[in-house]
Amino acid sequence: MNVVYSSKGIVNIDSPGRGASVMARAGVENIVMDFSTWWDDQILDRVCAEFDKNGMCVSGAIAPDMWANEGRACSNEFLLRLTEKCIRTCGKIGCPGLIIPAFPIKVTSNGDSAVQAAGYQRLAAVARENGITLLLKNECKDVNGHLVRGTFCDAKEAAELLDMLNAGAGATPAVQRQDGKAGQSGGAKMQRTMSEQGGKTGQSRGAKTDLLTFGFCLDVGVCNICGQNMYEFVQALGSRLKAVVLRDNDGRAEASLLPFANAGAFGSRTDWRGLICGLRDIDFDGMVILSFSDSFCVMPGVLRTKYLDFAKSMGDYFKWQVGQRRVLAKYESRVLFGAGNMCRNYMKYYGGEFPPLFTCDNNKRLWDTEFEGLVVKNPEELKKLPRDCAIFICNIYYGEIAEQLRDMGLENPIEYFNDEYLPFGRD
């Protein structure tokens, strides 16, 4: 999974080098660019040069949505040309994915599907020439001052449209495995391209006929405002889902806050568990975009550098949580460290699929007893394991236990299990 950070509100036109260097010092390696902010070619070149100088990649981009700009409607032809220019710019700077507005539906008053399809097919031709995947995104619409579900807020309809568009562009539609989870069709190749290559700045790309032309970008903020079940949304999209915009809000108004930033008396208003569990279930390996310009802009200047450090940690956290099941499946054999509630939850939710050899604990009174069907052993027994056997720490004191294992001279892979977001359907 490729964690990407929005540079909106951080990197400005007047001094792009300052914001880029601050992001780089926080450990940010992948950037998403909003072309509505830097549309001038000279400014764009300066910004890209600063990203390249600081070792950062442009892994995603957002095309301008002129409809969203003060409610002004533009013609189909103008928006098509604008988006085509964005696609070619992405090809020039090596950016593999572009989030595009839903303009063919918005500007077509009679709902003519032929007009809609023609607009997308025209963009598809340019996208395939430049090796770019076009990402449709769920959007809100304003009805008398109230935000309600808008374009692509029905996941099943969006999935059907994506399959139709990809079929029209000559790509293989997404498939479903017999277990109901998203299968590895042509979309998996695009996911690997976006996560492994990261879109190196300045790296030219030729046409790639084996990539899906259209994918989907799920905006968490929109789902929250529209009161949607994120788990079901993700499940319906399956392997068509290539990017997720992580941003929080109060469930009523548009905002780009860092995840978990908006909470009420009973916890977070956003369904983070549904999102994380859904992404795990489809084995998501695309882009996760952290968009937090509103949170960043209200920070006092002296705290902004530290806030970026925190934002980077937030991205790492989501990568860890979403990829947890993938990490479990990576190893042929594994043992646990800890004989408490976290170990109990591991055995309840994952013990059948990824059975451990045993567990161990620092509590001597538990040695040689049985816990949740596992023998509890002295940690010294870990020294007898083959080096390719992974040790999963099932205890909140991750750092202390990891240090203990290193001090023991163990060369086994050390991983962390976490039970904050457990799978649905097994409670």
Secondary structure, DSSP 8 states (H G I E B T S, - for coil): -EEEEE-TTTS-SS-HHHHHHHHHHTT--EEEEETTTS-SHHHHHHHHHHHHHTT-EEEEEE---GGGSTT----HHHHHHHHHHHHHHHHHHT--EEE---HHHHT-TT--HHHHHHHHHHHHHHHHHTT-EEEEE--EEEETTEEEE-TT-SHHHHHHHHHHHHHHTT-----B-TTSSB--SHHHHHHHIIIII---TT------TTS-SEEEEEEHHHHHHTT--HHHHHHHHGGGEEEEEE-B--SSS---B-TT-SEETTEESS-HHHHHHHHHHTT--SEEEE--HHHHHTS-GGGHHHHHHHHHHHHHHHHHHHTHHHHHHH-S-EEEE--SHHHHHHHHHTTTTS--S-EE-S-GGGTT-EETTEEEE-GGGGGGS-TTSEEEE-SS-HHHHHHHHHHTT--S-EEE---SS--TT--
